[in-house]
Amino acid sequence: MARAASPRFLVIGAGMAGLSAAAALTAQGVPVTVIEARDRVGGRVVTSRLWPDMPVDMGAGWIHGVNGNPLADLAHATGSPLAMTDEDRGHDYDEAGQEIDLGAAHAHAEAIVEAARGRLDNADRDPSLQAAVEGGRDWAQLSPPDRHLIRHCIGTTTEQEYAADWGALSAWHFDEGKFFEGGDALFPAGYDALPSHLAQGLDIRLNSPATALQPQGGGVVVTLADGTQMTADRAIVTLPLGVLQAAGIRFGTALAPTRTAAIRDLGMGLLNRCWLRFDRAFWPADADWLGFAGPQSGLWQDWVSLTRATGAPLLVGFNAGSIADGVEALDDPATVASAMTALRAMFGPRVPDPVAAQISRWRQDPFARGAYSFLRPGTRARTRSTLFGTDWDGRIGFAGEATSADHGATVHGALLSGQAIVKEMLS
């Protein structure tokens, strides 16, 4: 009996989900071509080498939990050095530049959040985290200065983590998922070693934005921005949630209503970075994290020092959610000026200007439309599961970090989802 021909696959998107899917298909001898809009692989994993002696990651930055994490195995396979960051190596400052101990404030914030969520056990709807917290008596009894500190703590532990304002996060489910243990690790030589490794030996067409996908005969046809059409038996869509929400690709036949609803209801968050390079370090040499409880909650409240990991006088400041949207509208000089206002409040007016800066603007990126997904009120991990999987009677599949119920909003979630969709489509 003649063996049936392997189905020909097209994978749309050369981020970690698309590359892992294509690598899994190739390992099983299935012909596959990857279509990528950008002039590089990696998607939201991108390492800038504008500074030849110092690569900096403008998107994904950490392996979150190195124990049992497939990214740690991949890093080992590429020979990439890792540098662990330690949350306990932190210094926090108020708007007057005084170093403050926020241990009690963080514990108080955690207790307030858990009490607020506890009050929702019998609620018939899922409010935002902000509504749940501010609706409690414990919040009402706080003094304005204490509210400011609690907001700062929620911002650093929750809004920065999930790339969204507390008013946009599901109170019930914002942190739903599974986590790897073992601490977090940076890539001093650049995170892009991982997608570059996965891309080896794959057929990848760069500079080829896909604009439409439709069924044709027993297969599918993908239309590119230049009008080129590519046909295959099946396709895997790994585009970011923000691109799907912006109708960056047109589907010639309607998707399942539940999948369309998942695309609509999940949130696409924003977390931006501002890398500042100095001629000398003026902050504590032992610091990994620097916190700023400044006058505007959320603005430049989190900084990471790369000095301990790399030996270079490098700081990266983060903004998330609506604060990040506001800062993203600034040009480079205005962004740097805003960041330096925070640093000079923390460390004094004699802090020198940076010698160079690099800034991410993920909302403006047409091939991302944001940083990563989050759970809005009314959504939960199973909403991600609804986005994952096949449609059009198995002819197309969806993968990516937004589709990962266990590991949403992570690079390892994207990687695992690519492998999972291949397993489902070939079963």
Secondary structure, 3 states (H helix, E strand, C coil): CCCCCCCCEEEECCEHHHHHHHHHHHHCCCCEEEECCCCCCECCCCEECCCCCCCEECCCCEEECCCCCHHHHHHHHHCCCCEEECCCCEEEEECCCCEECCHHHHHHHHHHHHHHHHCCCCCCCCCEHHHHHHCCHHHHCCCHHHHHHHHHHHHHHHHHHHCCCCCCCECCCCCCCCCCCCCEEECCCCCCHHHHHHHCCCEEECCCCEEEEEEECCEEEEEECCCCEEEECEEEECCCHHHHHCCCCEECCCCCHHHHHHHHHCEECCEEEEEEECCCCCCCCCCCEEEEECCCCCCCCEEEECHHHHCCCEEEEEEEHHHHHHHHCCCHHHHHHHHHHHHHHHHCCCCCCCCEEEECCCCCCCCCCCCCEECCCCCCHHHHHHHCEEECCCCEEECCHHHCCCCCCCHHHHHHHHHHHHHHHHC
